[in-house]
Amino acid sequence: MESIKIIKDKSELEGTCYIDLSLGKYQGQHWEEASLFFDEEVFGYIEMVFEKHIPGYDHYGMNDADSKAWDKVIADLKELSWLLETASDFKDVFEKIGFFWRLTRLFS
């Protein structure tokens, strides 16, 4: 697994197994300079937040969200961040994070 981080410089990308979060509605262009990138497996940890708040969310598709959906996503991510910072045991957060790859969950 790659390190858990947001990638801001697309020159750091190796291959195409990344989630690309770009500004505004999708305009037919991938890998924008201003995009934020996540290793696909890493994004799986927080993907359930996006699934919860973005109607019709599709891991493999283009997803557009309005400002209300983004506000909810950001609020949930902040709550998750707090939970991760204050947890004393992995069991405290196990049901709050996702696992894109089944084996990742099995070995966690």
C-alpha positions as CSV (number, residue, x, y, z in Angstrom):
1,M,0.0,0.0,0.0
2,E,1.1,3.5,-0.7
3,S,1.6,6.0,2.1
4,I,-1.5,7.7,3.3
5,K,-1.4,11.2,1.9
6,I,-3.0,13.6,-0.5
7,I,-0.9,14.0,-3.6
8,K,-0.8,17.5,-4.9
9,D,1.9,17.2,-7.6
10,K,0.8,14.9,-10.4
11,S,4.5,14.2,-11.3
12,E,4.4,12.0,-8.2
13,L,1.8,9.7,-9.8
14,E,2.9,6.3,-11.0
15,G,0.3,4.6,-13.2
16,T,-3.4,5.4,-13.1
17,C,-4.7,3.8,-9.9
18,Y,-5.6,7.1,-8.3
19,I,-8.7,9.0,-7.4
20,D,-8.7,12.5,-8.9
21,L,-10.6,15.2,-7.1
22,S,-10.9,18.3,-9.2
23,L,-12.5,21.6,-8.9
24,G,-15.9,22.3,-10.4
25,K,-17.9,20.0,-12.7
26,Y,-16.2,17.4,-14.8
27,Q,-15.2,19.0,-18.2
28,G,-13.8,15.9,-19.9
29,Q,-10.3,16.4,-18.6
30,H,-8.5,14.1,-16.2
31,W,-5.4,14.8,-14.1
32,E,-5.8,18.6,-13.9
33,E,-2.9,20.5,-12.3
34,A,-5.2,21.8,-9.5
35,S,-6.6,18.3,-8.7
36,L,-5.9,16.4,-5.5
37,F,-5.0,12.8,-6.0
38,F,-5.3,9.8,-3.7
39,D,-3.9,6.3,-4.1
40,E,-7.0,4.2,-4.8
41,E,-6.5,2.0,-1.8
42,V,-5.9,4.9,0.5
43,F,-9.1,6.7,-0.8
44,G,-11.0,3.6,0.1
45,Y,-10.6,4.5,3.8
46,I,-12.7,7.6,3.3
47,E,-14.7,6.7,0.3
48,M,-17.8,5.8,2.4
49,V,-18.1,9.5,3.3
50,F,-18.4,10.4,-0.4
51,E,-20.8,7.5,-1.1
52,K,-23.0,8.8,1.8
53,H,-23.3,12.4,0.6
54,I,-22.9,12.5,-3.2
55,P,-26.0,11.2,-4.9
56,G,-25.3,8.4,-7.4
57,Y,-21.6,8.2,-6.3
58,D,-19.7,5.8,-8.6
59,H,-16.1,4.7,-7.7
60,Y,-15.3,4.3,-11.4
61,G,-17.3,7.2,-12.8
62,M,-17.3,10.9,-12.9
63,N,-19.0,12.4,-9.9
64,D,-20.3,15.9,-9.4
65,A,-21.3,17.3,-6.1
66,D,-22.9,20.6,-5.1
67,S,-21.7,22.8,-2.3
68,K,-24.2,21.3,0.2
69,A,-22.8,17.8,-0.5
70,W,-19.2,19.1,-0.1
71,D,-20.1,20.8,3.2
72,K,-21.4,17.4,4.4
73,V,-18.3,15.6,3.1
74,I,-16.0,18.0,4.8
75,A,-17.9,17.9,8.1
76,D,-17.7,14.1,8.1
77,L,-14.0,14.0,7.2
78,K,-13.3,16.5,10.0
79,E,-15.2,14.2,12.4
80,L,-13.3,11.2,11.2
81,S,-10.0,13.0,11.6
82,W,-10.9,13.8,15.2
83,L,-11.9,10.3,15.8
84,L,-8.6,9.0,14.4
85,E,-6.6,11.4,16.5
86,T,-8.3,10.5,19.7
87,A,-8.8,6.8,19.2
88,S,-6.9,4.6,21.7
89,D,-7.6,1.3,19.8
90,F,-8.2,0.4,16.1
91,K,-11.6,-1.1,17.2
92,D,-12.7,2.5,17.9
93,V,-12.5,3.4,14.2
94,F,-12.9,0.1,12.4
95,E,-16.5,0.7,11.4
96,K,-15.9,4.4,10.5
97,I,-13.4,3.7,7.7
98,G,-13.7,1.8,4.5
99,F,-11.6,-0.8,2.8
100,F,-11.6,-0.8,-1.0
101,W,-9.7,-4.1,-1.1
102,R,-11.2,-6.9,0.9
103,L,-7.7,-8.2,1.9
104,T,-6.8,-4.9,3.4
105,R,-9.7,-5.3,5.9
106,L,-8.8,-8.9,6.7
107,F,-5.2,-8.0,7.6
108,S,-6.1,-4.8,9.6
